């Protein structure tokens, strides 16, 4: 890639860079999901939303998402 030239095509990235970016995107997305689950659980507990047994299920989801991010084995596909 030429300096100062914007990267407009995913395919211009090396396979290694694609995998690195994809992994980082997945980590950020899963942390966002976990944070939203925690926030929603808090709102349920505070009575902002009707509680139908959700806070503990949401915390379980948040923990499962976070635990899955700690797995050192990341399946590498073909890009």
N, C-alpha and C positions, 0 to 999 in steps of 0.2 A: 504494500500500500504506500502511496506517495504521501509525504508529509503535507499536512494541511488539507488533504482531500478527504471529504466525509465518506464513511463506509456505508454504502447503501444496500449491500447484498450480503446476507448471512453466509452464502456459499463462498464468499471471498475470504472468510475466516478459516484458519486451519482447523482440522478436526479436534485437536487438543484444546484450542481456544473455544470452539463451539461447546465442547463437553464442560469446560470450566464455567462458561457463562450459563449454560443450562443448569448445572448443579447449583450455582449461586442463586439463580432465579427460583429454583425449587426450594432452597433453604429459606429464602425471603418469603416466598408464598406460604410455606408451612408455618413459619413464625407468625405471619399475619393472621392465618387461620386460628392458631393457638391463642394469640392475643385477643382476637374477637370473641372466641369461646369464653375466655376468662372474663372479659368485659360483660358479655351477655349474662354469665353466671352471676356476676355482681349485681346487675340490674334486676335479675330475677329475685335474688335475695333481698334487695332493697325494696321490692314491691313495685318497681317501675313497670314490670311486665308480669302477667299472671304466671304463677309458678305451678307447673304441671309435672314437677319432678325433674326439671332440667338442669339445675346447677351442678349437681355431682356428675351427671352424664357429660356435661360440657367440660368440666375439669378433667374428666377421664379422657375425653377427646384431645384436649390441649396437651395433656401429658403424653398421650400416645404419639401425637404428631412430633412433639419435642424429642421423645425417645428415639423415634425413627430417624431423626437427623443425626443422632450420635453413632449410627451404624457406620463403622469405618469402611465397609464394603459398599462401594457404589457400582451398580451394574453398568458396565460400559457397553454401549451399543455401537452400531455403525452409523456414522454421520454422513 
